[in-house]
Amino acid sequence: MNNDGKNSYKDIIGLPHHVSPTRKRMPLKDRAAQFAPFAALTGYGDAIQETARETTGWQDLYEDEKEYMEETLRRLASLEDRRPEAEAVYFVRDPLKDGGSFQTVSGRVRKIDTVERKLVFEDGTGVPLADLVELELV
């Protein structure tokens, strides 16, 4: 509207839509893409998510916890030929930032690998003995 309250586009409202004689009409899907959001900082959203992802810190075991763990490992070694069931909680270090997470695995124990210092379950999962936090015979 102009200053006197009348429609200033009155002279062009009824005109037909312009069609170029030299250019093909753009498909609707391509036309819509012109108005899609633009991410000027590609990867910035991923970086924010990675920074916000929480990890847990490692805490050394207390002496009595270490003794209990060693006793449980000895019992497990004495029962190794029977493939006893056990549940282990261990710490997995995060490859991208400080800290990590605690994982739990349970099942029949195949062996205690003293060379690689791992507790090996029947499904092939190997738990480093140094990363064990809890170990229970089931």
Secondary structure, DSSP 8 states (H G I E B T S, - for coil): --TTSS-TTTTTTTS-----SSS----HHHHHHTTS---SSTTHHHHHHHHH---B------HHHHHHHHHHHHHHHHTGGG--EEEEEEEEE-SSSS-EEEEEEEEEEEEEETTTTEEEETTS-EEEGGGEEEEEE-
